[in-house]
Amino acid sequence: MIGLEDVRSALLEACPGLVVADIRPLEAGYTSRQWVADTDEGPLLAKTPVRNPDPSHMRRLIAATRRAADGGVPVVRFRALVPHSAFVGGPLLVQEFQDGTPADAAWESMSPAARLGFAAELGTVVGRIHACTGPWFGDILAGGEAFTTVHDFLRARVDAQLAKAPGVLAADLLDRAGPALHAAISSVPSDAVPSLVHGDLWRPNFLLRDGRIGCVLDFEHGRWGDRFLDFGKLDEHIFAAYPEGRDPFLRAYDAVLPLPGDWEARVRLGTAIHNLATAVYFARWNPEYVPEYVDGLTAWLDRP
């Protein structure tokens, strides 16, 4: 158990000379514990991971967020990173605290016009994220996993998930999934460029102020990748329940970063990879969610 005095000590370790008036826990997110501190430098957010204690994970978050900022995406700024703080038992990241309402909390009270406006602005913001291009496919940190081609990147991602899938996917489904996914990957154009991929695009990660997207949060899964990998979570968590928003999203996205002629097939591939990876992920953390992602992958395999 991490107490508030532990957090205060960790903050002072990360930011010597900081004057901390008050600290309160923030109930947000599933992969980290977070606190808001009122300080002489303004409100700061302190966070420490609960699932992935590797400090390089937070370095990826910082690098991806800063690259998005270069592309005109509204994001947070960072104050400090302690690779390991004894006070919290792991890495500690300190960043500015951004006030606002997460889009999921605001959704029920939004008018139809406001929802359409959000969908269009979302298309612009996601287009700006994907318009940020990198030098390779793979890890956003130099020295990490890197691939020259989109095919090598996607195959490695699929193979890594398939290696974890026995026991998650039935044997016959596993036998079908590998060849089908590799065949679909082969059809991706070889001139695809590495885009900044957020990896967790759903309403809780969009902070609204005055009805507009004021900040995009949590780039902790950011990497240089195939931009259509991001569409799987967008469709699952936003447009499956709000299909009327998909057209304004796509129009706004296309105005920032034109969609290629094969974009629908690539979105379907990205969604299939999303279903595979999420089924494997939830098999460890929330097994009750696994069947819906297995069903999604099965539906893709059964589609002519």
C-alpha positions as CSV (number, residue, x, y, z in Angstrom):
1,M,0.0,0.0,0.0
2,I,1.4,3.4,-1.0
3,G,0.4,6.1,1.4
4,L,0.2,9.9,0.7
5,E,3.3,10.6,2.7
6,D,5.1,8.1,0.5
7,V,3.9,9.9,-2.6
8,R,5.0,13.3,-1.1
9,S,8.5,11.9,-0.4
10,A,8.7,10.4,-4.0
11,L,7.6,13.8,-5.4
12,L,10.3,15.6,-3.5
13,E,12.8,13.0,-4.6
14,A,11.8,13.6,-8.2
15,C,11.5,17.4,-8.0
16,P,13.9,18.8,-5.3
17,G,12.7,22.1,-3.9
18,L,9.1,21.5,-4.8
19,V,6.6,22.8,-2.3
20,V,3.7,20.4,-2.0
21,A,0.5,21.7,-0.3
22,D,-1.8,18.8,-0.8
23,I,-2.0,15.3,-2.4
24,R,-5.1,13.3,-3.3
25,P,-5.4,10.0,-5.2
26,L,-6.9,10.1,-8.7
27,E,-9.2,7.2,-9.6
28,A,-8.2,6.9,-13.3
29,G,-6.7,4.3,-15.6
30,Y,-6.1,0.6,-15.2
31,T,-2.4,0.3,-15.6
32,S,-1.1,2.8,-13.1
33,R,-1.8,4.4,-9.7
34,Q,-2.1,8.2,-9.9
35,W,-2.1,11.2,-7.5
36,V,-2.7,14.9,-8.0
37,A,-0.5,17.2,-6.0
38,D,-1.1,20.9,-5.5
39,T,2.3,22.6,-5.6
40,D,4.0,25.9,-5.9
41,E,4.5,25.0,-9.6
42,G,0.8,24.3,-10.2
43,P,-1.0,21.0,-10.1
44,L,1.1,18.0,-10.9
45,L,0.2,14.4,-11.6
46,A,2.4,11.6,-10.2
47,K,1.9,8.1,-11.5
48,T,3.5,4.7,-11.0
49,P,2.7,1.6,-13.0
50,V,1.0,-1.4,-11.5
51,R,1.4,-3.8,-14.5
52,N,4.6,-3.0,-16.2
53,P,7.4,-1.8,-13.8
54,D,10.0,-1.4,-16.5
55,P,11.0,2.3,-16.6
56,S,11.6,2.1,-20.3
57,H,7.8,1.7,-20.6
58,M,7.5,5.3,-19.2
59,R,10.3,6.5,-21.4
60,R,8.3,5.3,-24.4
61,L,5.3,7.2,-23.1
62,I,7.3,10.4,-22.8
63,A,8.9,10.0,-26.3
64,A,5.6,9.2,-28.0
65,T,3.8,12.1,-26.3
66,R,6.6,14.6,-27.3
67,R,6.5,13.4,-30.9
68,A,2.7,13.9,-31.0
69,A,3.2,17.4,-29.6
70,D,5.5,18.2,-32.5
71,G,2.6,17.2,-34.8
72,G,0.2,19.7,-33.3
73,V,-1.6,17.2,-31.0
74,P,-2.6,18.7,-27.6
75,V,-0.8,16.6,-24.9
76,V,0.6,16.9,-21.4
77,R,4.1,18.1,-20.5
78,F,6.4,16.1,-18.3
79,R,8.3,17.3,-15.2
80,A,10.5,14.3,-14.1
81,L,11.0,10.6,-14.3
82,V,12.6,8.5,-11.5
83,P,13.4,5.0,-12.9
84,H,13.0,3.5,-9.4
85,S,11.7,5.2,-6.3
86,A,11.8,3.3,-3.1
87,F,8.9,5.3,-1.8
88,V,6.5,3.9,-4.3
89,G,8.4,0.7,-5.1
90,G,8.9,1.4,-8.8
91,P,9.2,4.1,-11.4
92,L,7.6,7.5,-10.8
93,L,6.6,9.8,-13.5
94,V,5.7,13.5,-12.8
95,Q,3.7,15.5,-15.3
96,E,1.5,18.5,-15.4
97,F,-2.1,17.9,-14.4
98,Q,-4.6,18.7,-17.1
99,D,-8.0,19.6,-15.9
100,G,-11.1,18.6,-18.0
101,T,-13.7,15.9,-18.4
102,P,-12.9,12.6,-20.0
103,A,-15.0,12.1,-23.1
104,D,-16.6,8.9,-21.7
105,A,-17.8,10.8,-18.7
106,A,-19.2,13.6,-20.8
107,W,-20.8,11.4,-23.5
108,E,-24.3,10.8,-22.1
109,S,-24.9,14.6,-21.6
110,M,-23.6,15.5,-25.1
111,S,-26.2,16.6,-27.7
112,P,-26.3,14.9,-31.1
113,A,-24.5,17.9,-32.6
114,A,-21.8,17.9,-29.9
115,R,-21.2,14.2,-30.6
116,L,-20.8,14.7,-34.3
117,G,-18.5,17.6,-33.6
118,F,-16.4,15.3,-31.3
119,A,-16.2,12.6,-34.0
120,A,-15.0,15.1,-36.6
121,E,-12.4,16.7,-34.2
122,L,-11.3,13.2,-33.2
123,G,-10.6,12.5,-36.9
124,T,-8.5,15.6,-37.1
125,V,-6.5,14.7,-33.9
126,V,-6.0,11.1,-34.9
127,G,-4.9,12.2,-38.4
128,R,-2.3,14.5,-36.8
129,I,-1.0,11.6,-34.6
130,H,-0.6,9.3,-37.6
131,A,0.9,12.1,-39.8
132,C,3.9,12.0,-37.4
133,T,6.3,9.6,-39.2
134,G,9.4,7.8,-37.9
135,P,12.7,6.3,-39.1
136,W,11.6,2.7,-38.7
137,F,8.8,0.4,-37.6
138,G,8.8,-0.8,-34.0
139,D,10.0,0.7,-30.7
140,I,9.9,4.5,-30.6
141,L,13.1,4.4,-28.5
142,A,16.4,4.2,-30.3
143,G,18.1,0.9,-29.7
144,G,14.8,-1.0,-29.3
145,E,13.1,-3.4,-31.6
146,A,13.2,-2.0,-35.2
147,F,12.0,-3.2,-38.6
148,T,12.7,-1.9,-42.0
149,T,9.4,-2.9,-43.7
150,V,5.8,-2.8,-42.6
151,H,5.6,-6.5,-43.5
152,D,8.4,-7.5,-41.1
153,F,6.8,-5.3,-38.4
154,L,3.3,-6.8,-38.7
155,R,4.5,-10.4,-39.0
156,A,6.6,-10.0,-35.9
157,R,3.7,-8.5,-34.0
158,V,1.3,-11.3,-35.1
159,D,3.9,-14.0,-34.4
160,A,4.5,-12.7,-30.9
161,Q,0.8,-12.9,-30.1
162,L,0.3,-16.3,-31.7
163,A,3.1,-17.6,-29.6
164,K,1.1,-16.6,-26.5
165,A,-2.3,-17.8,-27.9
166,P,-2.3,-21.6,-27.2
167,G,-4.9,-22.0,-24.5
168,V,-6.5,-18.7,-25.5
169,L,-7.5,-19.7,-29.0
170,A,-8.9,-23.1,-29.8
171,A,-6.3,-25.3,-31.7
172,D,-8.3,-25.2,-35.0
173,L,-8.7,-21.4,-34.8
174,L,-5.0,-21.0,-34.0
175,D,-4.1,-23.1,-37.1
176,R,-6.3,-20.9,-39.3
177,A,-5.3,-17.5,-37.8
178,G,-1.6,-17.6,-38.5
179,P,-1.7,-18.3,-42.3
180,A,-4.7,-16.0,-42.8
181,L,-3.0,-13.1,-41.0
182,H,0.3,-13.6,-42.8
183,A,-1.5,-13.7,-46.2
184,A,-3.4,-10.4,-45.4
185,I,-0.1,-8.8,-44.3
186,S,1.5,-9.7,-47.6
187,S,-1.2,-7.5,-49.4
188,V,-0.2,-4.4,-47.4
189,P,1.7,-2.0,-49.8
190,S,5.4,-2.2,-49.4
191,D,5.7,1.6,-49.4
192,A,3.7,2.0,-46.2
193,V,5.5,4.5,-43.9
194,P,6.0,4.2,-40.1
195,S,3.4,6.3,-38.4
196,L,3.1,7.2,-34.8
197,V,0.5,4.8,-33.4
198,H,-1.2,5.7,-30.1
199,G,-2.3,2.1,-29.3
200,D,-5.1,3.0,-26.8
201,L,-7.6,5.3,-28.6
202,W,-10.8,5.2,-26.6
203,R,-13.0,7.9,-25.1
204,P,-11.3,7.9,-21.6
205,N,-8.1,9.1,-23.2
206,F,-9.6,12.3,-24.7
207,L,-9.9,15.1,-22.2
208,L,-12.6,17.7,-23.1
209,R,-12.7,21.4,-22.2
210,D,-15.6,23.5,-23.3
211,G,-16.7,20.6,-25.5
212,R,-13.4,20.4,-27.4
213,I,-10.6,17.9,-27.2
214,G,-8.1,19.7,-24.9
215,C,-5.7,16.9,-24.4
216,V,-4.9,13.4,-25.6
217,L,-3.7,11.2,-22.8
218,D,-1.7,8.0,-22.3
219,F,0.7,7.3,-25.2
220,E,2.2,4.5,-23.2
221,H,1.6,2.1,-26.0
222,G,3.0,4.5,-28.6
223,R,5.3,3.0,-31.3
224,W,6.2,3.5,-35.0
225,G,3.8,1.2,-36.8
226,D,1.1,0.7,-39.3
227,R,-1.5,3.5,-38.7
228,F,-4.4,1.2,-39.3
229,L,-3.7,-0.8,-36.1
230,D,-5.2,2.1,-34.2
231,F,-8.6,1.7,-36.0
232,G,-9.4,-1.5,-34.2
233,K,-9.9,0.1,-30.8
234,L,-11.6,3.2,-32.3
235,D,-14.2,1.0,-33.9
236,E,-14.7,-1.2,-30.9
237,H,-15.0,1.5,-28.2
238,I,-16.4,4.4,-30.2
239,F,-18.0,3.7,-33.5
240,A,-19.5,0.2,-32.8
241,A,-22.0,2.0,-30.5
242,Y,-22.0,5.3,-32.4
243,P,-21.8,4.4,-36.1
244,E,-23.2,7.8,-37.2
245,G,-19.9,9.3,-36.1
246,R,-17.7,7.2,-38.3
247,D,-18.3,9.2,-41.5
248,P,-17.5,12.6,-40.0
249,F,-14.4,11.1,-38.4
250,L,-13.2,9.6,-41.6
251,R,-13.8,12.8,-43.6
252,A,-11.8,14.8,-41.0
253,Y,-9.1,12.2,-40.9
254,D,-8.8,12.1,-44.7
255,A,-8.5,15.9,-44.8
256,V,-5.4,15.7,-42.6
257,L,-3.9,12.4,-43.8
258,P,-5.5,10.9,-47.0
259,L,-6.8,7.4,-46.8
260,P,-5.4,5.0,-49.5
261,G,-7.6,3.1,-51.8
262,D,-7.2,-0.1,-49.8
263,W,-7.9,1.5,-46.4
264,E,-11.0,-0.7,-45.6
265,A,-9.0,-3.9,-46.0
266,R,-6.2,-2.5,-43.9
267,V,-8.7,-1.4,-41.2
268,R,-10.1,-5.0,-41.2
269,L,-6.6,-6.4,-40.8
270,G,-5.8,-3.9,-38.0
271,T,-9.0,-4.9,-36.3
272,A,-8.1,-8.6,-36.6
273,I,-4.7,-8.0,-35.1
274,H,-6.3,-5.9,-32.3
275,N,-8.7,-8.8,-31.5
276,L,-5.8,-11.3,-31.4
277,A,-3.6,-9.1,-29.2
278,T,-6.5,-8.1,-26.9
279,A,-7.6,-11.7,-26.4
280,V,-4.1,-12.7,-25.4
281,Y,-3.8,-9.6,-23.1
282,F,-7.1,-10.2,-21.3
283,A,-6.4,-13.9,-20.9
284,R,-4.0,-12.7,-18.2
285,W,-5.8,-9.8,-16.7
286,N,-9.6,-10.2,-17.4
287,P,-10.4,-13.6,-18.8
288,E,-14.1,-12.8,-18.9
289,Y,-13.5,-10.4,-21.8
290,V,-11.6,-12.9,-24.0
291,P,-14.6,-14.5,-25.8
292,E,-15.7,-11.3,-27.5
293,Y,-12.2,-10.8,-29.1
294,V,-12.0,-14.4,-30.1
295,D,-15.4,-14.0,-31.8
296,G,-14.2,-10.9,-33.6
297,L,-11.1,-12.7,-34.9
298,T,-13.3,-15.7,-35.9
299,A,-15.7,-13.4,-37.8
300,W,-12.7,-11.9,-39.8
301,L,-11.5,-15.4,-40.6
302,D,-14.9,-16.4,-41.8
303,R,-15.4,-13.4,-44.0
304,P,-15.0,-14.2,-47.7
